[in-house]
Amino acid sequence: MQKPLSLMEPGEKGKIISISHKMRSYKKFADLGIVKGTSLSMERIAPLGDPIEVKIKGYSLSFRKEEALNITVEIDNDKNT
């Protein structure tokens, strides 16, 4: 199942399948290694829904909801991986 990063629930895992090139921070994310094919897991969501925190490549990273809407993730249905 595919959905925007902003709609993932805490504990869900997935893989980035696309990132909008129209995002102002696209280059910054690419420099951090946040590219198509990168695995991640949703850690937590702030009480008002912004920002969200994901674990990616062994570190925690926070995204604004606006940024997370531009990142599409394929959700991993196997919770054991």
NORLINRA-V546647 format. One record per residue. N is the residue number from 1. RES is the residue in three letters. D_FIRST is the distance of its C-alpha to the first C-alpha in Angstrom with 1 decimal. Layout:
N,RES,D_FIRST + N,RES,D_FIRST
//
This chain:
1,MET,0.0 + 2,GLN,3.8 + 3,LYS,6.8 + 4,PRO,10.4 + 5,LEU,12.0 + 6,SER,14.2 + 7,LEU,11.8 + 8,MET,11.0 + 9,GLU,13.2 + 10,PRO,16.0 + 11,GLY,15.4 + 12,GLU,11.7 + 13,LYS,11.4 + 14,GLY,9.5 + 15,LYS,10.7 + 16,ILE,11.9 + 17,ILE,11.1 + 18,SER,13.5 + 19,ILE,16.3 + 20,SER,18.4 + 21,HIS,21.9 + 22,LYS,23.4 + 23,MET,23.0 + 24,ARG,26.5 + 25,SER,25.4 + 26,TYR,23.4 + 27,LYS,26.4 + 28,LYS,26.7 + 29,PHE,23.2 + 30,ALA,23.7 + 31,ASP,27.0 + 32,LEU,25.3 + 33,GLY,23.0 + 34,ILE,19.9 + 35,VAL,18.7 + 36,LYS,15.9 + 37,GLY,14.9 + 38,THR,16.1 + 39,SER,14.6 + 40,LEU,14.8 + 41,SER,14.8 + 42,MET,15.3 + 43,GLU,18.9 + 44,ARG,20.1 + 45,ILE,20.3 + 46,ALA,23.8 + 47,PRO,25.3 + 48,LEU,25.1 + 49,GLY,21.6 + 50,ASP,23.0 + 51,PRO,22.9 + 52,ILE,19.9 + 53,GLU,20.5 + 54,VAL,18.3 + 55,LYS,19.6 + 56,ILE,19.4 + 57,LYS,21.8 + 58,GLY,23.8 + 59,TYR,24.5 + 60,SER,23.5 + 61,LEU,22.8 + 62,SER,22.7 + 63,PHE,21.1 + 64,ARG,22.3 + 65,LYS,19.8 + 66,GLU,20.9 + 67,GLU,20.0 + 68,ALA,16.6 + 69,LEU,15.7 + 70,ASN,16.3 + 71,ILE,13.9 + 72,THR,10.3 + 73,VAL,8.3 + 74,GLU,5.7 + 75,ILE,5.5 + 76,ASP,7.9 + 77,ASN,8.1 + 78,ASP,11.8 + 79,LYS,13.6 + 80,ASN,16.8 + 81,THR,16.1
//
